[in-house]
Amino acid sequence: MHLSDGVLPAGSCLAWGAAAFACVALALSRFDRARLRDPQLAPLVAMMGAAVFAISCMPVPVPWLGTCSHPCGTGLAAIVVGPLSAVLLTTVALLLQALFLAHGGLTTLGADIVSMGVAGGFVGYCVFHGARRAGLSLFAAAFIAGVLSDWATYATTALELALGLGQPGGRAALFTQVSLAFAPTQLPLGLLEGVMTAGALQFVHKHRPNLLIRLGAL
C-alpha cells in the first residue's frame, strides 16, 4: 500500500490506473443512484471516508519496498456502506494522502486504489457476509473480515510489485519475497485491524442496530 512514485514502471502504472478508473466510474454511478434513494447514505460514506483516511495514516515504513505497512479500514467501510462506496472513499483518502502527506504517489494511485479499495473492500465485504451466513457471530465475522481484508490489500500490493518489477519466470519468487518482507509488520497489524473492525461493528450494533439492519450488514 502507498506505493511511491517511481516504484512501478510506466506500463504497470497505466494498467492499474485503467483498472482503478473503471472501478471508480462504476462505483460513482452506483453511488449517485443510491444516494437519491437514501439521503442518509452520503453523510455516512463521508464519515467512513474520514475513518479510512485516519486509520490509513498510521504507517510503519517498509523502506526496502518503497512503501509502508498500516491498517487500512476498508474492510470495515465496505461492510457498513458497501464495497463500491468503499472504493470511492478510498480513492479520495489516497488522493489526499498522496497530495498532502507524501503517503503514496500520483502515478501509482491506480495501483493503490486497486489494492486497498478494490481488493481490501471486496474481500472484507464478501468474507463478512459469508461468515454470517455460515452462522458466525457478528464479532467473529467482523474480526475475520478485518484480518483478511488487510492481508488481501498487501497480497495485492505484493502482486503489483512482482508483476511490475519481476522478470518473466521470476515473478512468483518475487511475489513470495515481497510478501515475506511485509509479514513482520502486516501479520500483527492485520490482527489489530480485525479487532478494530469487530469492535467498531459491535459498538454500532449496541447503540444503533437499526443502522446495520438498514444497510444489510446484519
N, CA and C atoms as a LAMMPS dump frame, in Angstrom:
ITEM: TIMESTEP
0
ITEM: NUMBER OF ATOMS
654
ITEM: BOX BOUNDS ff ff ff
-5.0000000000000000e+02 5.0000000000000000e+02
-5.0000000000000000e+02 5.0000000000000000e+02
-5.0000000000000000e+02 5.0000000000000000e+02
ITEM: ATOMS id mol type element x y z
1 1 1 N 0.837 -1.192 0
2 1 2 C 0 0 0
3 1 3 C 0.871 1.239 0
4 2 1 N 0.291 2.354 -0.459
5 2 2 C 1.022 3.617 -0.55
6 2 3 C 2.308 3.464 -1.338
7 3 1 N 2.231 2.821 -2.492
8 3 2 C 3.404 2.713 -3.338
9 3 3 C 3.838 4.105 -3.778
10 4 1 N 5.138 4.362 -3.713
11 4 2 C 5.666 5.679 -4.047
12 4 3 C 5.806 5.85 -5.558
13 5 1 N 5.821 7.109 -5.991
14 5 2 C 6.11 7.395 -7.394
15 5 3 C 7.472 6.825 -7.752
16 6 1 N 7.579 6.235 -8.935
17 6 2 C 8.842 5.702 -9.398
18 6 3 C 9.087 4.255 -9.048
19 7 1 N 8.235 3.669 -8.199
20 7 2 C 8.427 2.274 -7.818
21 7 3 C 8.012 1.352 -8.957
22 8 1 N 6.862 1.636 -9.567
23 8 2 C 6.358 0.805 -10.658
24 8 3 C 6.721 1.423 -12.01
25 9 1 N 6.982 0.611 -13.014
26 9 2 C 7.225 1.139 -14.36
27 9 3 C 5.966 1.768 -14.942
28 10 1 N 6.154 2.579 -15.98
29 10 2 C 5.04 3.334 -16.545
30 10 3 C 3.92 2.426 -17.037
31 11 1 N 4.267 1.31 -17.668
32 11 2 C 3.238 0.408 -18.174
33 11 3 C 2.35 -0.137 -17.073
34 12 1 N 2.963 -0.498 -15.96
35 12 2 C 2.184 -1.002 -14.824
36 12 3 C 1.287 0.089 -14.257
37 13 1 N 1.824 1.301 -14.153
38 13 2 C 1.012 2.408 -13.635
39 13 3 C -0.205 2.648 -14.514
40 14 1 N -0.01 2.592 -15.825
41 14 2 C -1.131 2.806 -16.743
42 14 3 C -2.163 1.684 -16.64
43 15 1 N -1.686 0.457 -16.547
44 15 2 C -2.611 -0.679 -16.473
45 15 3 C -3.431 -0.636 -15.197
46 16 1 N -2.774 -0.439 -14.062
47 16 2 C -3.502 -0.376 -12.794
48 16 3 C -4.376 0.871 -12.728
49 17 1 N -3.905 1.961 -13.35
50 17 2 C -4.726 3.171 -13.394
51 17 3 C -6.003 2.956 -14.182
52 18 1 N -5.918 2.236 -15.288
53 18 2 C -7.111 1.95 -16.086
54 18 3 C -8.088 1.065 -15.315
55 19 1 N -7.565 0.065 -14.622
56 19 2 C -8.427 -0.815 -13.826
57 19 3 C -9.109 -0.027 -12.713
58 20 1 N -8.341 0.839 -12.053
59 20 2 C -8.913 1.641 -10.975
60 20 3 C -9.964 2.608 -11.511
61 21 1 N -9.698 3.217 -12.677
62 21 2 C -10.65 4.162 -13.263
63 21 3 C -11.981 3.477 -13.549
64 22 1 N -11.932 2.266 -14.094
65 22 2 C -13.162 1.531 -14.392
66 22 3 C -13.948 1.254 -13.107
67 23 1 N -13.252 0.853 -12.051
68 23 2 C -13.924 0.564 -10.777
69 23 3 C -14.513 1.827 -10.162
70 24 1 N -13.762 2.923 -10.205
71 24 2 C -14.247 4.179 -9.626
72 24 3 C -15.445 4.705 -10.414
73 25 1 N -15.398 4.594 -11.744
74 25 2 C -16.522 5.06 -12.566
75 25 3 C -17.788 4.273 -12.247
76 26 1 N -17.66 2.952 -12.115
77 26 2 C -18.815 2.13 -11.755
78 26 3 C -19.315 2.49 -10.367
79 27 1 N -18.386 2.657 -9.42
80 27 2 C -18.776 2.998 -8.048
81 27 3 C -19.478 4.342 -7.987
82 28 1 N -18.994 5.317 -8.75
83 28 2 C -19.609 6.642 -8.747
84 28 3 C -21.013 6.593 -9.326
85 29 1 N -21.188 5.826 -10.387
86 29 2 C -22.516 5.69 -10.988
87 29 3 C -23.499 5.057 -10.015
88 30 1 N -23.074 3.981 -9.344
89 30 2 C -23.953 3.318 -8.373
90 30 3 C -24.243 4.222 -7.178
91 31 1 N -23.232 4.976 -6.745
92 31 2 C -23.409 5.844 -5.587
93 31 3 C -24.403 6.959 -5.885
94 32 1 N -24.329 7.536 -7.092
95 32 2 C -25.251 8.605 -7.455
96 32 3 C -26.698 8.128 -7.383
97 33 1 N -26.945 6.915 -7.846
98 33 2 C -28.307 6.38 -7.792
99 33 3 C -28.722 6.04 -6.359
100 34 1 N -27.775 5.476 -5.579
101 34 2 C -28.099 5.056 -4.22
102 34 3 C -28.385 6.247 -3.309
103 35 1 N -27.657 7.331 -3.48
104 35 2 C -27.864 8.474 -2.58
105 35 3 C -29.19 9.176 -2.86
106 36 1 N -29.719 9.029 -4.07
107 36 2 C -31.034 9.588 -4.355
108 36 3 C -32.127 8.791 -3.651
109 37 1 N -31.914 7.477 -3.53
110 37 2 C -32.878 6.631 -2.821
111 37 3 C -32.764 6.79 -1.312
112 38 1 N -31.539 7.054 -0.831
113 38 2 C -31.297 7.131 0.611
114 38 3 C -30.456 8.365 0.908
115 39 1 N -31.081 9.485 1.294
116 39 2 C -30.335 10.722 1.541
117 39 3 C -29.31 10.608 2.673
118 40 1 N -29.472 9.622 3.557
119 40 2 C -28.531 9.473 4.668
120 40 3 C -27.247 8.748 4.258
121 41 1 N -27.206 8.238 3.032
122 41 2 C -26.033 7.485 2.609
123 41 3 C -24.801 8.362 2.457
124 42 1 N -24.951 9.526 1.851
125 42 2 C -23.79 10.386 1.585
126 42 3 C -23.074 10.795 2.87
127 43 1 N -23.779 11.271 3.922
128 43 2 C -23.07 11.594 5.163
129 43 3 C -22.383 10.385 5.793
130 44 1 N -22.994 9.215 5.661
131 44 2 C -22.391 8.015 6.235
132 44 3 C -21.122 7.638 5.473
133 45 1 N -21.163 7.732 4.152
134 45 2 C -19.973 7.447 3.351
135 45 3 C -18.868 8.447 3.679
136 46 1 N -19.229 9.718 3.846
137 46 2 C -18.24 10.731 4.212
138 46 3 C -17.604 10.418 5.564
139 47 1 N -18.424 9.982 6.515
140 47 2 C -17.897 9.628 7.837
141 47 3 C -16.947 8.443 7.743
142 48 1 N -17.315 7.43 6.969
143 48 2 C -16.442 6.28 6.807
144 48 3 C -15.17 6.664 6.044
145 49 1 N -15.286 7.61 5.119
146 49 2 C -14.102 8.091 4.419
147 49 3 C -13.112 8.756 5.369
148 50 1 N -13.64 9.541 6.305
149 50 2 C -12.766 10.162 7.298
150 50 3 C -12.088 9.104 8.163
151 51 1 N -12.824 8.039 8.494
152 51 2 C -12.253 6.962 9.295
153 51 3 C -11.136 6.247 8.538
154 52 1 N -11.377 5.932 7.26
155 52 2 C -10.35 5.265 6.454
156 52 3 C -9.126 6.154 6.322
157 53 1 N -9.333 7.447 6.099
158 53 2 C -8.213 8.387 5.986
159 53 3 C -7.368 8.362 7.256
160 54 1 N -8.028 8.444 8.417
161 54 2 C -7.296 8.479 9.68
162 54 3 C -6.601 7.151 9.97
163 55 1 N -7.307 6.043 9.748
164 55 2 C -6.738 4.726 10.048
165 55 3 C -5.516 4.449 9.182
166 56 1 N -5.602 4.807 7.907
167 56 2 C -4.505 4.503 6.987
168 56 3 C -3.388 5.539 7.029
169 57 1 N -3.495 6.501 7.921
170 57 2 C -2.424 7.488 8.115
171 57 3 C -1.494 7.091 9.258
172 58 1 N -1.49 5.826 9.627
173 58 2 C -0.606 5.35 10.698
174 58 3 C 0.411 4.38 10.098
175 59 1 N 1.364 4.898 9.305
176 59 2 C 2.253 3.999 8.55
177 59 3 C 3.414 3.455 9.37
178 60 1 N 3.782 2.231 9.044
179 60 2 C 5.015 1.62 9.545
180 60 3 C 5.893 1.412 8.309
181 61 1 N 6.952 2.224 8.125
182 61 2 C 7.71 2.171 6.863
183 61 3 C 8.325 0.798 6.596
184 62 1 N 8.284 0.404 5.328
185 62 2 C 9 -0.774 4.836
186 62 3 C 9.921 -0.251 3.726
187 63 1 N 11.057 0.386 4.107
188 63 2 C 11.844 1.163 3.14
189 63 3 C 12.416 0.344 1.999
190 64 1 N 12.708 -0.936 2.223
191 64 2 C 13.289 -1.746 1.149
192 64 3 C 12.277 -2.087 0.064
193 65 1 N 10.98 -1.769 0.309
194 65 2 C 9.95 -1.992 -0.703
195 65 3 C 9.441 -0.683 -1.307
196 66 1 N 9.884 0.452 -0.768
197 66 2 C 9.377 1.726 -1.25
198 66 3 C 7.944 1.992 -0.854
199 67 1 N 7.507 1.4 0.243
200 67 2 C 6.121 1.546 0.668
201 67 3 C 6.071 1.432 2.195
202 68 1 N 4.897 1.189 2.752
203 68 2 C 4.761 1.101 4.202
204 68 3 C 3.619 0.159 4.546
205 69 1 N 3.609 -0.286 5.792
206 69 2 C 2.529 -1.11 6.315
207 69 3 C 1.662 -0.261 7.242
208 70 1 N 0.397 -0.579 7.271
209 70 2 C -0.515 0.112 8.196
210 70 3 C -1.877 -0.553 8.11
211 71 1 N -2.727 -0.352 9.109
212 71 2 C -4.118 -0.79 8.955
213 71 3 C -4.774 0.04 7.862
214 72 1 N -5.866 -0.471 7.304
215 72 2 C -6.489 0.189 6.145
216 72 3 C -7.891 0.725 6.433
217 73 1 N -8.726 -0.063 7.076
218 73 2 C -10.084 0.367 7.376
219 73 3 C -11.09 0.125 6.27
220 74 1 N -10.631 -0.373 5.114
221 74 2 C -11.573 -0.538 4.004
222 74 3 C -12.507 -1.73 4.198
223 75 1 N -12.067 -2.742 4.946
224 75 2 C -12.967 -3.847 5.246
225 75 3 C -14.16 -3.372 6.052
226 76 1 N -13.895 -2.579 7.08
227 76 2 C -14.97 -2.008 7.896
228 76 3 C -15.867 -1.119 7.046
229 77 1 N -15.27 -0.272 6.224
230 77 2 C -16.061 0.631 5.386
231 77 3 C -16.956 -0.147 4.424
232 78 1 N -16.421 -1.202 3.833
233 78 2 C -17.205 -1.991 2.878
234 78 3 C -18.376 -2.681 3.548
235 79 1 N -18.183 -3.159 4.772
236 79 2 C -19.272 -3.803 5.499
237 79 3 C -20.388 -2.802 5.785
238 80 1 N -20.017 -1.585 6.144
239 80 2 C -21.003 -0.586 6.568
240 80 3 C -21.697 0.072 5.377
241 81 1 N -20.928 0.479 4.349
242 81 2 C -21.533 1.239 3.249
243 81 3 C -21.49 0.508 1.91
244 82 1 N -20.931 -0.701 1.872
245 82 2 C -20.863 -1.467 0.639
246 82 3 C -19.506 -1.335 -0.031
247 83 1 N -19.076 -2.335 -0.781
248 83 2 C -17.732 -2.346 -1.353
249 83 3 C -17.503 -1.279 -2.411
250 84 1 N -18.514 -0.95 -3.211
251 84 2 C -18.311 0.075 -4.233
252 84 3 C -18.166 1.458 -3.603
253 85 1 N -18.944 1.744 -2.591
254 85 2 C -18.765 3.012 -1.876
255 85 3 C -17.409 3.051 -1.196
256 86 1 N -16.935 1.902 -0.726
257 86 2 C -15.609 1.846 -0.119
258 86 3 C -14.525 2.188 -1.13
259 87 1 N -14.724 1.797 -2.395
260 87 2 C -13.762 2.163 -3.446
261 87 3 C -13.715 3.684 -3.601
262 88 1 N -14.873 4.333 -3.591
263 88 2 C -14.917 5.791 -3.736
264 88 3 C -14.2 6.494 -2.595
265 89 1 N -14.529 6.137 -1.369
266 89 2 C -13.928 6.84 -0.241
267 89 3 C -12.435 6.537 -0.13
268 90 1 N -12.029 5.344 -0.547
269 90 2 C -10.607 5.021 -0.565
270 90 3 C -9.871 5.889 -1.574
271 91 1 N -10.485 6.122 -2.724
272 91 2 C -9.874 6.968 -3.747
273 91 3 C -9.626 8.375 -3.225
274 92 1 N -10.616 8.935 -2.558
275 92 2 C -10.464 10.285 -2.002
276 92 3 C -9.369 10.302 -0.932
277 93 1 N -9.394 9.317 -0.038
278 93 2 C -8.396 9.267 1.03
279 93 3 C -6.984 9.142 0.465
280 94 1 N -6.798 8.26 -0.51
281 94 2 C -5.472 8.058 -1.09
282 94 3 C -4.998 9.288 -1.857
283 95 1 N -5.9 9.95 -2.553
284 95 2 C -5.52 11.148 -3.291
285 95 3 C -5.059 12.247 -2.343
286 96 1 N -5.793 12.462 -1.263
287 96 2 C -5.398 13.478 -0.286
288 96 3 C -4.069 13.126 0.377
289 97 1 N -3.881 11.859 0.688
290 97 2 C -2.64 11.438 1.317
291 97 3 C -1.447 11.619 0.382
292 98 1 N -1.648 11.319 -0.914
293 98 2 C -0.565 11.487 -1.883
294 98 3 C -0.228 12.964 -2.081
295 99 1 N -1.244 13.821 -2.104
296 99 2 C -1.021 15.237 -2.365
297 99 3 C -0.429 15.983 -1.178
298 100 1 N -0.883 15.652 0.026
299 100 2 C -0.555 16.487 1.176
300 100 3 C 0.296 15.812 2.252
301 101 1 N 0.368 14.476 2.234
302 101 2 C 1.083 13.786 3.306
303 101 3 C 2.252 12.943 2.8
304 102 1 N 2.491 12.947 1.5
305 102 2 C 3.573 12.153 0.896
306 102 3 C 3.419 10.666 1.2
307 103 1 N 2.183 10.217 1.366
308 103 2 C 1.886 8.789 1.51
309 103 3 C 1.423 8.276 0.154
310 104 1 N 2.272 7.554 -0.533
311 104 2 C 1.934 7.074 -1.859
312 104 3 C 2.208 8.128 -2.909
313 105 1 N 1.977 7.761 -4.159
314 105 2 C 2.252 8.677 -5.256
315 105 3 C 1.046 8.861 -6.152
316 106 1 N 1.166 9.804 -7.089
317 106 2 C 0.086 10.038 -8.044
318 106 3 C 0.163 9.062 -9.214
319 107 1 N 1.368 8.729 -9.658
320 107 2 C 1.486 7.771 -10.762
321 107 3 C 1.071 6.369 -10.336
322 108 1 N 1.197 6.078 -9.056
323 108 2 C 0.832 4.753 -8.538
324 108 3 C -0.536 4.762 -7.865
325 109 1 N -1.288 5.851 -8.038
326 109 2 C -2.581 5.959 -7.365
327 109 3 C -3.513 4.822 -7.791
328 110 1 N -3.507 4.479 -9.068
329 110 2 C -4.376 3.396 -9.537
330 110 3 C -4.063 2.08 -8.862
331 111 1 N -2.775 1.755 -8.753
332 111 2 C -2.383 0.51 -8.087
333 111 3 C -2.799 0.524 -6.628
334 112 1 N -2.655 1.668 -5.962
335 112 2 C -3.035 1.76 -4.555
336 112 3 C -4.543 1.628 -4.368
337 113 1 N -5.319 2.204 -5.297
338 113 2 C -6.781 2.072 -5.223
339 113 3 C -7.192 0.613 -5.381
340 114 1 N -6.564 -0.078 -6.334
341 114 2 C -6.919 -1.482 -6.566
342 114 3 C -6.59 -2.328 -5.348
343 115 1 N -5.425 -2.12 -4.741
344 115 2 C -5.037 -2.961 -3.606
345 115 3 C -5.857 -2.659 -2.359
346 116 1 N -6.016 -1.39 -2.035
347 116 2 C -6.683 -1.029 -0.781
348 116 3 C -8.197 -0.946 -0.934
349 117 1 N -8.661 -0.301 -2.005
350 117 2 C -10.094 -0.098 -2.165
351 117 3 C -10.815 -1.284 -2.756
352 118 1 N -10.291 -1.821 -3.842
353 118 2 C -10.98 -2.911 -4.533
354 118 3 C -10.734 -4.241 -3.83
355 119 1 N -9.464 -4.658 -3.724
356 119 2 C -9.166 -5.952 -3.096
357 119 3 C -9.563 -5.949 -1.622
358 120 1 N -9.118 -4.942 -0.883
359 120 2 C -9.426 -4.895 0.549
360 120 3 C -10.906 -4.776 0.822
361 121 1 N -11.59 -3.912 0.073
362 121 2 C -13.011 -3.7 0.306
363 121 3 C -13.859 -4.91 -0.035
364 122 1 N -13.648 -5.486 -1.216
365 122 2 C -14.48 -6.612 -1.638
366 122 3 C -14.193 -7.87 -0.821
367 123 1 N -12.929 -8.102 -0.459
368 123 2 C -12.623 -9.268 0.381
369 123 3 C -13.293 -9.119 1.742
370 124 1 N -13.18 -7.946 2.355
371 124 2 C -13.815 -7.737 3.652
372 124 3 C -15.317 -7.93 3.604
373 125 1 N -15.958 -7.372 2.575
374 125 2 C -17.41 -7.469 2.433
375 125 3 C -17.845 -8.913 2.22
376 126 1 N -17.191 -9.603 1.306
377 126 2 C -17.591 -10.981 0.983
378 126 3 C -17.32 -11.936 2.144
379 127 1 N -16.178 -11.778 2.8
380 127 2 C -15.85 -12.646 3.932
381 127 3 C -16.841 -12.423 5.07
382 128 1 N -17.168 -11.167 5.352
383 128 2 C -18.106 -10.882 6.445
384 128 3 C -19.461 -11.533 6.197
385 129 1 N -20.022 -11.317 5.017
386 129 2 C -21.358 -11.848 4.744
387 129 3 C -21.329 -13.37 4.601
388 130 1 N -20.233 -13.915 4.074
389 130 2 C -20.105 -15.363 4.018
390 130 3 C -20.029 -15.979 5.401
391 131 1 N -19.284 -15.333 6.292
392 131 2 C -19.163 -15.835 7.656
393 131 3 C -20.483 -15.732 8.408
394 132 1 N -21.231 -14.668 8.174
395 132 2 C -22.528 -14.531 8.836
396 132 3 C -23.507 -15.599 8.354
397 133 1 N -23.491 -15.869 7.054
398 133 2 C -24.378 -16.917 6.531
399 133 3 C -23.984 -18.286 7.063
400 134 1 N -22.711 -18.448 7.388
401 134 2 C -22.236 -19.718 7.942
402 134 3 C -22.559 -19.843 9.428
403 135 1 N -23.146 -18.814 10.032
404 135 2 C -23.574 -18.885 11.417
405 135 3 C -22.632 -18.266 12.426
406 136 1 N -21.569 -17.612 11.974
407 136 2 C -20.649 -16.986 12.913
408 136 3 C -21.288 -15.749 13.54
409 137 1 N -20.853 -15.432 14.736
410 137 2 C -21.362 -14.252 15.427
411 137 3 C -20.897 -12.993 14.705
412 138 1 N -21.532 -11.873 15.034
413 138 2 C -21.148 -10.595 14.442
414 138 3 C -19.681 -10.294 14.712
415 139 1 N -19.247 -10.503 15.953
416 139 2 C -17.861 -10.186 16.312
417 139 3 C -16.892 -11.069 15.54
418 140 1 N -17.159 -12.366 15.494
419 140 2 C -16.243 -13.288 14.815
420 140 3 C -16.191 -13.005 13.319
421 141 1 N -17.343 -12.773 12.702
422 141 2 C -17.373 -12.496 11.267
423 141 3 C -16.634 -11.206 10.945
424 142 1 N -16.842 -10.185 11.767
425 142 2 C -16.17 -8.907 11.536
426 142 3 C -14.666 -9.027 11.759
427 143 1 N -14.262 -9.8 12.754
428 143 2 C -12.83 -9.989 13.019
429 143 3 C -12.146 -10.647 11.82
430 144 1 N -12.729 -11.739 11.339
431 144 2 C -12.127 -12.444 10.203
432 144 3 C -12.116 -11.554 8.97
433 145 1 N -13.197 -10.815 8.757
434 145 2 C -13.26 -9.924 7.603
435 145 3 C -12.193 -8.841 7.682
436 146 1 N -12.006 -8.264 8.854
437 146 2 C -10.997 -7.227 9.019
438 146 3 C -9.595 -7.744 8.763
439 147 1 N -9.298 -8.932 9.307
440 147 2 C -7.979 -9.532 9.12
441 147 3 C -7.716 -9.822 7.648
442 148 1 N -8.643 -10.514 6.997
443 148 2 C -8.421 -10.931 5.612
444 148 3 C -8.471 -9.751 4.648
445 149 1 N -9.261 -8.734 4.97
446 149 2 C -9.276 -7.528 4.142
447 149 3 C -7.906 -6.86 4.158
448 150 1 N -7.328 -6.745 5.329
449 150 2 C -5.994 -6.139 5.462
450 150 3 C -4.953 -6.96 4.724
451 151 1 N -4.947 -8.259 4.955
452 151 2 C -3.947 -9.114 4.305
453 151 3 C -4.144 -9.163 2.796
454 152 1 N -5.395 -9.093 2.326
455 152 2 C -5.643 -9.081 0.887
456 152 3 C -5.067 -7.83 0.243
457 153 1 N -5.146 -6.711 0.953
458 153 2 C -4.571 -5.471 0.441
459 153 3 C -3.079 -5.631 0.181
460 154 1 N -2.388 -6.241 1.126
461 154 2 C -0.933 -6.354 0.994
462 154 3 C -0.525 -7.489 0.071
463 155 1 N -1.343 -8.509 -0.036
464 155 2 C -1.076 -9.546 -1.026
465 155 3 C -1.209 -8.962 -2.431
466 156 1 N -2.2 -8.084 -2.625
467 156 2 C -2.367 -7.437 -3.925
468 156 3 C -1.212 -6.492 -4.213
469 157 1 N -0.75 -5.769 -3.206
470 157 2 C 0.415 -4.904 -3.393
471 157 3 C 1.637 -5.722 -3.782
472 158 1 N 1.829 -6.86 -3.12
473 158 2 C 2.952 -7.737 -3.464
474 158 3 C 2.831 -8.218 -4.905
475 159 1 N 1.604 -8.52 -5.331
476 159 2 C 1.377 -8.951 -6.711
477 159 3 C 1.703 -7.823 -7.689
478 160 1 N 1.276 -6.601 -7.359
479 160 2 C 1.564 -5.459 -8.224
480 160 3 C 3.066 -5.248 -8.379
481 161 1 N 3.797 -5.363 -7.28
482 161 2 C 5.247 -5.2 -7.339
483 161 3 C 5.896 -6.329 -8.134
484 162 1 N 5.414 -7.547 -7.917
485 162 2 C 6.002 -8.69 -8.624
486 162 3 C 5.758 -8.594 -10.119
487 163 1 N 4.54 -8.216 -10.519
488 163 2 C 4.227 -8.101 -11.936
489 163 3 C 4.975 -6.942 -12.59
490 164 1 N 5.141 -5.855 -11.839
491 164 2 C 5.773 -4.673 -12.41
492 164 3 C 7.287 -4.736 -12.44
493 165 1 N 7.883 -5.39 -11.454
494 165 2 C 9.336 -5.363 -11.313
495 165 3 C 10.012 -6.69 -11.635
496 166 1 N 9.242 -7.778 -11.598
497 166 2 C 9.837 -9.084 -11.801
498 166 3 C 10.077 -9.402 -13.271
499 167 1 N 11.047 -10.245 -13.52
500 167 2 C 11.313 -10.732 -14.864
501 167 3 C 10.422 -11.946 -15.149
502 168 1 N 10.083 -12.174 -16.418
503 168 2 C 9.289 -13.365 -16.745
504 168 3 C 9.955 -14.631 -16.206
505 169 1 N 9.179 -15.414 -15.504
506 169 2 C 9.71 -16.626 -14.896
507 169 3 C 10.159 -16.429 -13.458
508 170 1 N 10.348 -15.172 -13.064
509 170 2 C 10.798 -14.915 -11.699
510 170 3 C 9.801 -14.154 -10.867
511 171 1 N 8.606 -13.942 -11.428
512 171 2 C 7.627 -13.122 -10.713
513 171 3 C 7.047 -13.833 -9.504
514 172 1 N 6.882 -15.146 -9.593
515 172 2 C 6.35 -15.892 -8.443
516 172 3 C 7.316 -15.804 -7.272
517 173 1 N 8.601 -15.923 -7.558
518 173 2 C 9.599 -15.832 -6.486
519 173 3 C 9.622 -14.432 -5.887
520 174 1 N 9.491 -13.397 -6.741
521 174 2 C 9.477 -12.032 -6.228
522 174 3 C 8.234 -11.77 -5.386
523 175 1 N 7.102 -12.324 -5.829
524 175 2 C 5.867 -12.191 -5.033
525 175 3 C 6.072 -12.776 -3.633
526 176 1 N 6.694 -13.94 -3.561
527 176 2 C 6.963 -14.568 -2.262
528 176 3 C 7.893 -13.704 -1.423
529 177 1 N 8.927 -13.15 -2.037
530 177 2 C 9.884 -12.323 -1.306
531 177 3 C 9.229 -11.062 -0.754
532 178 1 N 8.407 -10.416 -1.582
533 178 2 C 7.74 -9.194 -1.129
534 178 3 C 6.739 -9.513 -0.02
535 179 1 N 5.997 -10.596 -0.172
536 179 2 C 5.034 -10.996 0.858
537 179 3 C 5.743 -11.263 2.185
538 180 1 N 6.878 -11.928 2.137
539 180 2 C 7.643 -12.207 3.356
540 180 3 C 8.192 -10.915 3.96
541 181 1 N 8.533 -9.954 3.104
542 181 2 C 9.031 -8.676 3.615
543 181 3 C 7.93 -7.921 4.365
544 182 1 N 6.684 -8.041 3.894
545 182 2 C 5.556 -7.402 4.586
546 182 3 C 5.194 -8.126 5.884
547 183 1 N 5.458 -9.415 5.95
548 183 2 C 4.92 -10.252 7.023
549 183 3 C 5.222 -9.754 8.432
550 184 1 N 6.471 -9.341 8.768
551 184 2 C 6.749 -8.965 10.159
552 184 3 C 5.88 -7.834 10.691
553 185 1 N 5.493 -6.913 9.808
554 185 2 C 4.638 -5.816 10.258
555 185 3 C 3.166 -6.092 9.992
556 186 1 N 2.872 -6.701 8.842
557 186 2 C 1.471 -6.778 8.433
558 186 3 C 0.698 -7.912 9.089
559 187 1 N 1.356 -8.982 9.479
560 187 2 C 0.622 -10.049 10.168
561 187 3 C 0.012 -9.54 11.472
562 188 1 N 0.789 -8.899 12.359
563 188 2 C 0.158 -8.369 13.584
564 188 3 C -0.782 -7.206 13.313
565 189 1 N -0.458 -6.357 12.322
566 189 2 C -1.357 -5.245 12.021
567 189 3 C -2.693 -5.745 11.481
568 190 1 N -2.665 -6.854 10.734
569 190 2 C -3.912 -7.441 10.258
570 190 3 C -4.788 -7.923 11.411
571 191 1 N -4.167 -8.545 12.395
572 191 2 C -4.92 -8.978 13.572
573 191 3 C -5.484 -7.782 14.325
574 192 1 N -4.686 -6.715 14.419
575 192 2 C -5.167 -5.486 15.055
576 192 3 C -6.364 -4.92 14.299
577 193 1 N -6.294 -4.953 12.973
578 193 2 C -7.42 -4.446 12.188
579 193 3 C -8.654 -5.315 12.378
580 194 1 N -8.459 -6.62 12.548
581 194 2 C -9.593 -7.489 12.82
582 194 3 C -10.294 -7.116 14.115
583 195 1 N -9.514 -6.867 15.153
584 195 2 C -10.086 -6.453 16.448
585 195 3 C -10.795 -5.112 16.304
586 196 1 N -10.172 -4.193 15.583
587 196 2 C -10.76 -2.868 15.393
588 196 3 C -12.08 -2.961 14.627
589 197 1 N -12.109 -3.757 13.575
590 197 2 C -13.332 -3.915 12.785
591 197 3 C -14.445 -4.537 13.612
592 198 1 N -14.113 -5.589 14.341
593 198 2 C -15.114 -6.26 15.174
594 198 3 C -15.615 -5.339 16.275
595 199 1 N -14.705 -4.62 16.916
596 199 2 C -15.101 -3.699 17.982
597 199 3 C -15.998 -2.586 17.484
598 200 1 N -15.684 -2.045 16.31
599 200 2 C -16.491 -0.957 15.758
600 200 3 C -17.898 -1.438 15.425
601 201 1 N -18.01 -2.618 14.819
602 201 2 C -19.344 -3.123 14.477
603 201 3 C -20.135 -3.507 15.719
604 202 1 N -19.458 -4.033 16.723
605 202 2 C -20.146 -4.337 17.97
606 202 3 C -20.68 -3.068 18.624
607 203 1 N -19.893 -1.999 18.558
608 203 2 C -20.322 -0.716 19.141
609 203 3 C -21.558 -0.188 18.411
610 204 1 N -21.513 -0.212 17.077
611 204 2 C -22.663 0.268 16.304
612 204 3 C -23.876 -0.619 16.549
613 205 1 N -23.647 -1.929 16.634
614 205 2 C -24.758 -2.852 16.87
615 205 3 C -25.41 -2.6 18.225
616 206 1 N -24.621 -2.224 19.192
617 206 2 C -25.151 -1.974 20.54
618 206 3 C -25.941 -0.671 20.593
619 207 1 N -25.445 0.355 19.911
620 207 2 C -26.041 1.686 20.049
621 207 3 C -26.958 2.065 18.885
622 208 1 N -26.688 1.542 17.678
623 208 2 C -27.538 1.862 16.521
624 208 3 C -27.784 0.614 15.676
625 209 1 N -28.419 -0.414 16.247
626 209 2 C -28.621 -1.65 15.482
627 209 3 C -29.453 -1.444 14.227
628 210 1 N -30.375 -0.486 14.282
629 210 2 C -31.222 -0.221 13.11
630 210 3 C -30.4 0.234 11.913
631 211 1 N -29.266 0.888 12.176
632 211 2 C -28.409 1.35 11.09
633 211 3 C -27.821 0.172 10.326
634 212 1 N -27.328 -0.824 11.056
635 212 2 C -26.75 -2.007 10.402
636 212 3 C -27.82 -2.821 9.684
637 213 1 N -29.015 -2.862 10.278
638 213 2 C -30.105 -3.601 9.633
639 213 3 C -30.487 -2.923 8.325
640 214 1 N -30.598 -1.588 8.357
641 214 2 C -30.992 -0.844 7.157
642 214 3 C -29.961 -0.997 6.049
643 215 1 N -28.686 -1.104 6.437
644 215 2 C -27.612 -1.219 5.449
645 215 3 C -27.365 -2.656 5.023
646 216 1 N -28.074 -3.594 5.637
647 216 2 C -27.905 -5.001 5.278
648 216 3 C -26.649 -5.621 5.835
649 217 1 N -26.099 -5.038 6.903
650 217 2 C -24.869 -5.552 7.497
651 217 3 C -25.149 -6.596 8.569
652 218 1 N -26.419 -6.889 8.842
653 218 2 C -26.76 -7.905 9.838
654 218 3 C -27.531 -9.037 9.177
